[in-house]
């Protein structure tokens, strides 16, 4: 059973599997002709027969205008819908002797549908809680000749699975072996009080008194909230530990009734939660202010947003930190009482900026690696003396990113797209003449590819259009690349260009 992200993906995945299934059949047929021993022939023929006999189906719920919806994707749902309506696919799939061996589902058959002989479950859809548990259970039943199933995780559900297991198998004494998932009310209150006490003690250990935040009024409360969040940002480990304490408390809290909660408990919980939310807060800056002003506003609890850009922020957020006034920023950082918190904000801004630049040009991976190195060194040393050094290194990295963003101008290109294509084609030890010619090739190749993509509908979904794009790339490279590029290297650069184009333009094409 293949669990897809949505209904369209079910049909697309079905089509992909048919394509590669048939290729494998042809390879098997060719291999049989070359076999030397009768035993090897029998084994391959048995596999070939099994593959030819194997039936597959899409099983999704019906919706209004689905034919038109799938047609927009160049897909046919009618053949699948007719089969779902005419055949008892559920009975076929439950029958161990049936040839219906592979199904592609989205939501149907995930819960309340028992197939003891289901051996492999491919998951490519985010799931959690009881839905995830019941889906996993589909492959977890014991049958004749089967003691367990296999889960193939394409989406990364391990964290959600651990959470579901914790939620559905925990017992009052701890551990995960109990049959009763409920918790005694007195024990629950005891656990809540312990969680509050642990969080308060941890804050105190790092020089912050929670009671001061509870008793504070108005603007003083905001200042103390910043102070607490800053204390919990001193190192990555401190922040992670506090967040664990806070989430444990909040998870237990939702099971309490109003009569179980004292006024003091409510105040303490609210304060602990406020600090946790401050740590989770991700400040967004529209493309209208440089980082020096942004950091100054962060320190002073405000974020300045361009009124004209406000409506667009939800759709697209871009960070412009190219206009940095480094001296002003250093002065603001030196004056700040919440250096840890400010450094966290700078990290998040740079991380998102690097991600955007990498998406435009994969050759910029060295900037990401440098960023990771800076943060790793900071977290490894874990002392207050490193914060100034880390700040300086992040500022230098920010400056280098700005220079990289301007590189297309220095290289004589009209935009960053042309530079990216040039970087994909670039190799060591080129002469000045070769570099000059390569820049022309990069521009021409990008223009031809974009012209071709403009005439196609979902070009990377169909074998014939993919092949057409690859041929265009190959022909231009074969004809235009400098002579220093060997014939053997043409295929390498053809594949490199195609991979870049499919990743960069695949979503929009």
Secondary structure, DSSP 8 states (H G I E B T S, - for coil): -EE-SSHHHHHHHHHHHHHHHHHHHHHHHHHHHH--SHHHHHHHHHHHHHHHH-EEEEE----TTHHHHHHHTT---HHHHHHHHHS-HHHHHH-TT-SEEEEEESSTTSSS---TT--EEEE-S---HHHHHHHHHHT---BTTBS--EEEESS--HHHHHHHHHHHH--TTSSS--S-----HHHHHHHHHHHHHHHHHHHHHTT--HHHHHH--HHHHHHHHHHHHHHTTSSHHHHHHHHHHHHHHHHHHTT--GGG--HHHHHHHHHHHHHHHHHH------TTS-HHHHHHHHHTT-----TTTHHHHTT------TT--HHHHHHHHHH-S-HHHHHHHHHHHHHHHHHHHHHH-GGGHHHHHHHHHHHHHHHHH-STTHHHHHHHHHHHHHHHHHHHHTHHHHTT-SSHHHHHHHHHH--SS--HHHHHHHHHHHHHHHHHHHHHHHT-SSGGGSHHHHHHHHHHHHHHHHHHS-TTS-HHHHHHHHHHHHHHHHHHHTTT-
